[in-house]
Amino acid sequence: MERLAALVEVDDAGGIANAAPDDDSRQSLISRQISQLEEFFDTELKNKTGKTVRLTPAGKHLAKIGRAHV
Protein backbone atom coordinates (compact mmCIF):
# COMPACT_ATOMS: atom_id res chain seq x y z
CA MET A 1 0.00 0.00 0.00
CA GLU A 2 2.94 2.36 0.64
CA ARG A 3 4.04 1.98 -2.97
CA LEU A 4 0.56 2.70 -4.26
CA ALA A 5 0.30 5.73 -1.97
CA ALA A 6 3.60 7.02 -3.34
CA LEU A 7 2.29 6.62 -6.90
CA VAL A 8 -0.85 8.59 -6.03
CA GLU A 9 1.28 11.27 -4.37
CA VAL A 10 3.40 11.63 -7.52
CA ASP A 11 0.29 11.83 -9.70
CA ASP A 12 -1.20 14.53 -7.46
CA ALA A 13 2.05 16.52 -7.42
CA GLY A 14 2.79 16.15 -11.14
CA GLY A 15 6.15 14.46 -10.70
CA ILE A 16 8.57 12.94 -8.21
CA ALA A 17 10.49 16.18 -7.57
CA ASN A 18 7.24 18.00 -6.83
CA ALA A 19 6.10 15.23 -4.49
CA ALA A 20 9.25 15.59 -2.37
CA PRO A 21 10.79 19.01 -2.99
CA ASP A 22 14.23 19.54 -1.49
CA ASP A 23 14.40 15.95 -0.21
CA ASP A 24 16.66 13.85 -2.43
CA SER A 25 16.41 10.76 -0.23
CA ARG A 26 12.58 10.85 -0.33
CA GLN A 27 12.67 11.30 -4.11
CA SER A 28 14.94 8.28 -4.37
CA LEU A 29 12.62 6.24 -2.15
CA ILE A 30 9.56 7.19 -4.20
CA SER A 31 11.36 6.34 -7.44
CA ARG A 32 12.37 2.96 -6.02
CA GLN A 33 8.81 2.25 -4.84
CA ILE A 34 7.42 3.03 -8.29
CA SER A 35 10.09 0.82 -9.86
CA GLN A 36 8.92 -2.01 -7.62
CA LEU A 37 5.36 -1.47 -8.83
CA GLU A 38 6.64 -1.52 -12.42
CA GLU A 39 8.30 -4.86 -11.78
CA PHE A 40 5.18 -6.28 -10.11
CA PHE A 41 2.81 -5.14 -12.88
CA ASP A 42 5.40 -5.68 -15.65
CA THR A 43 4.68 -2.29 -17.20
CA GLU A 44 6.32 1.14 -17.35
CA LEU A 45 4.68 3.51 -14.88
CA LYS A 46 7.14 6.40 -15.04
CA ASN A 47 9.41 7.93 -17.63
CA LYS A 48 12.28 10.33 -17.38
CA THR A 49 12.84 13.32 -19.63
CA GLY A 50 16.05 15.04 -18.62
CA LYS A 51 15.84 15.30 -14.85
CA THR A 52 12.04 15.26 -14.79
CA VAL A 53 10.28 12.01 -13.88
CA ARG A 54 6.57 11.82 -14.64
CA LEU A 55 3.99 9.08 -14.76
CA THR A 56 3.15 7.32 -18.00
CA PRO A 57 -0.51 6.90 -19.00
CA ALA A 58 -0.39 3.45 -17.34
CA GLY A 59 1.03 5.06 -14.19
CA LYS A 60 -1.73 7.66 -14.16
CA HIS A 61 -4.34 4.93 -14.64
CA LEU A 62 -2.98 2.87 -11.74
CA ALA A 63 -2.85 6.01 -9.57
CA LYS A 64 -6.50 6.67 -10.38
CA ILE A 65 -7.42 3.14 -9.31
CA GLY A 66 -5.19 3.33 -6.25
CA ARG A 67 -6.60 6.65 -5.12
CA ALA A 68 -9.77 4.87 -4.02
CA HIS A 69 -7.76 2.55 -1.78
CA VAL A 70 -5.31 4.88 -0.04
C-alpha positions as CSV (number, residue, x, y, z in Angstrom):
1,M,0.0,0.0,0.0
2,E,2.9,2.4,0.6
3,R,4.0,2.0,-3.0
4,L,0.6,2.7,-4.3
5,A,0.3,5.7,-2.0
6,A,3.6,7.0,-3.3
7,L,2.3,6.6,-6.9
8,V,-0.9,8.6,-6.0
9,E,1.3,11.3,-4.4
10,V,3.4,11.6,-7.5
11,D,0.3,11.8,-9.7
12,D,-1.2,14.5,-7.5
13,A,2.1,16.5,-7.4
14,G,2.8,16.2,-11.1
15,G,6.2,14.5,-10.7
16,I,8.6,12.9,-8.2
17,A,10.5,16.2,-7.6
18,N,7.2,18.0,-6.8
19,A,6.1,15.2,-4.5
20,A,9.2,15.6,-2.4
21,P,10.8,19.0,-3.0
22,D,14.2,19.5,-1.5
23,D,14.4,15.9,-0.2
24,D,16.7,13.9,-2.4
25,S,16.4,10.8,-0.2
26,R,12.6,10.8,-0.3
27,Q,12.7,11.3,-4.1
28,S,14.9,8.3,-4.4
29,L,12.6,6.2,-2.1
30,I,9.6,7.2,-4.2
31,S,11.4,6.3,-7.4
32,R,12.4,3.0,-6.0
33,Q,8.8,2.3,-4.8
34,I,7.4,3.0,-8.3
35,S,10.1,0.8,-9.9
36,Q,8.9,-2.0,-7.6
37,L,5.4,-1.5,-8.8
38,E,6.6,-1.5,-12.4
39,E,8.3,-4.9,-11.8
40,F,5.2,-6.3,-10.1
41,F,2.8,-5.1,-12.9
42,D,5.4,-5.7,-15.6
43,T,4.7,-2.3,-17.2
44,E,6.3,1.1,-17.4
45,L,4.7,3.5,-14.9
46,K,7.1,6.4,-15.0
47,N,9.4,7.9,-17.6
48,K,12.3,10.3,-17.4
49,T,12.8,13.3,-19.6
50,G,16.1,15.0,-18.6
51,K,15.8,15.3,-14.8
52,T,12.0,15.3,-14.8
53,V,10.3,12.0,-13.9
54,R,6.6,11.8,-14.6
55,L,4.0,9.1,-14.8
56,T,3.1,7.3,-18.0
57,P,-0.5,6.9,-19.0
58,A,-0.4,3.5,-17.3
59,G,1.0,5.1,-14.2
60,K,-1.7,7.7,-14.2
61,H,-4.3,4.9,-14.6
62,L,-3.0,2.9,-11.7
63,A,-2.9,6.0,-9.6
64,K,-6.5,6.7,-10.4
65,I,-7.4,3.1,-9.3
66,G,-5.2,3.3,-6.3
67,R,-6.6,6.7,-5.1
68,A,-9.8,4.9,-4.0
69,H,-7.8,2.5,-1.8
70,V,-5.3,4.9,0.0
